[in-house]
């Protein structure tokens, strides 16, 4: 039995990364793993995100806004309609106030604008 088992499990936060750009997922995964988060999955669009959220049960979701098939705000709405306690942080190059307002009104726990600074992403997720 490891020390982690004796202490009642790991306290690493499990994260689902949602972004249609493979490069952005890779960059974010590297940042999160280097800062003590466990990336449990990646999704390429909102439809994929909703499905993986309920399969993987992450502690936190990083959600891009502009994606094919279903945008991030719509995916946020679908996830929070079934799990009102879901912790979703929106990450997007879209700095438009209407998107930010819609995301916050639908329960987003934070907002990170691309290009982002590594320490800001880590601080935002650690607050959750």
C-alpha positions as CSV (number, residue, x, y, z in Angstrom):
1,X,0.0,0.0,0.0
2,X,1.4,3.4,-0.9
3,X,1.4,6.5,1.2
4,X,-1.3,8.0,-1.0
5,X,-3.6,5.0,-0.3
6,X,-3.0,5.4,3.4
7,X,-3.9,9.1,3.3
8,X,-7.2,8.3,1.6
9,X,-6.3,8.8,-2.0
10,X,-4.6,11.4,-4.1
11,X,-5.7,15.0,-3.8
12,X,-4.7,15.7,-7.5
13,X,-7.5,17.5,-9.3
14,X,-8.8,15.6,-12.3
15,X,-9.2,17.8,-15.4
16,X,-10.9,17.3,-18.8
17,X,-9.4,19.6,-21.5
18,X,-11.8,20.6,-24.2
19,X,-10.4,22.4,-27.3
20,X,-10.7,21.7,-31.0
21,X,-7.1,22.6,-31.6
22,X,-4.7,19.7,-30.8
23,X,-1.8,22.1,-30.2
24,X,-3.9,24.0,-27.5
25,X,-4.8,20.7,-25.8
26,X,-1.2,19.6,-25.8
27,X,0.0,22.9,-24.4
28,X,-2.6,23.0,-21.7
29,X,-2.0,19.4,-20.7
30,X,1.7,20.0,-20.3
31,X,1.0,23.1,-18.1
32,X,-1.5,21.3,-15.9
33,X,0.5,18.1,-15.4
34,X,3.6,20.1,-14.5
35,X,1.5,21.9,-11.8
36,X,0.0,18.9,-10.1
37,X,-3.2,18.3,-12.0
38,X,-4.2,15.0,-13.5
39,X,-5.5,15.2,-17.1
40,X,-8.1,12.4,-17.3
41,X,-9.3,13.2,-20.8
42,X,-9.5,15.5,-23.8
43,X,-12.4,16.4,-26.0
44,X,-12.4,18.0,-29.4
45,X,-15.8,19.7,-29.4
46,X,-18.9,20.4,-27.2
47,X,-20.6,17.1,-28.1
48,X,-17.5,15.1,-27.2
49,X,-17.1,17.2,-24.0
50,X,-20.6,16.5,-22.6
51,X,-20.2,12.8,-23.2
52,X,-16.7,12.6,-21.7
53,X,-17.7,14.7,-18.7
54,X,-20.2,12.1,-17.5
55,X,-18.0,9.2,-18.4
56,X,-14.7,10.5,-16.8
57,X,-16.3,12.6,-14.0
58,X,-13.5,15.2,-13.8
59,X,-13.2,17.7,-11.0
60,X,-12.6,20.6,-13.4
61,X,-13.2,21.2,-17.1
62,X,-11.3,23.7,-19.3
63,X,-13.6,24.6,-22.1
64,X,-12.8,26.4,-25.3
65,X,-15.7,28.5,-26.7
66,X,-15.5,28.4,-30.4
67,X,-15.6,24.8,-31.6
68,X,-17.4,22.8,-34.4
69,X,-20.6,20.9,-33.8
70,X,-21.4,22.5,-30.4
71,X,-19.7,25.5,-28.9
72,X,-18.3,25.6,-25.4
73,X,-21.1,27.7,-23.9
74,X,-23.8,25.3,-25.1
75,X,-21.7,22.3,-23.8
76,X,-21.4,24.2,-20.4
77,X,-25.2,24.6,-20.4
78,X,-25.8,20.9,-21.1
79,X,-23.2,19.7,-18.4
80,X,-24.6,22.1,-15.7
81,X,-28.2,21.2,-16.5
82,X,-27.4,17.6,-15.3
83,X,-24.6,18.5,-12.8
84,X,-25.2,22.0,-11.3
85,X,-21.9,21.6,-9.3
86,X,-19.7,21.2,-12.4
87,X,-16.6,23.3,-12.3
88,X,-16.0,24.7,-15.8
89,X,-13.4,27.3,-16.7
90,X,-13.8,28.9,-20.1
91,X,-10.6,29.3,-22.2
92,X,-10.9,31.2,-25.4
93,X,-9.4,33.7,-27.8
94,X,-12.8,35.2,-28.0
95,X,-12.8,38.2,-25.7
96,X,-16.3,39.2,-26.7
97,X,-18.4,40.4,-23.7
98,X,-21.5,38.6,-24.9
99,X,-19.8,35.2,-24.8
100,X,-18.2,36.0,-21.4
101,X,-21.6,37.0,-20.0
102,X,-23.4,34.0,-21.4
103,X,-20.7,31.7,-20.0
104,X,-20.8,33.3,-16.5
105,X,-24.7,33.3,-16.5
106,X,-24.6,29.6,-17.3
107,X,-22.3,28.9,-14.3
108,X,-18.7,29.1,-15.7
109,X,-16.4,29.3,-12.7
110,X,-13.7,31.3,-14.4
111,X,-12.5,32.8,-17.7
112,X,-9.0,32.6,-19.3
113,X,-8.3,34.5,-22.5
114,X,-5.8,33.1,-25.1
115,X,-2.9,33.6,-25.4
116,X,-2.7,32.8,-21.7
117,X,0.0,32.9,-19.1
118,X,0.8,29.6,-17.5
119,X,0.7,30.9,-13.9
120,X,-2.7,32.5,-14.5
121,X,-4.2,29.3,-15.8
122,X,-2.8,27.4,-12.8
123,X,-4.0,30.0,-10.3
124,X,-7.5,30.0,-11.8
125,X,-7.8,26.2,-11.6
126,X,-6.3,26.0,-8.1
127,X,-9.0,28.3,-6.8
128,X,-11.7,25.8,-7.6
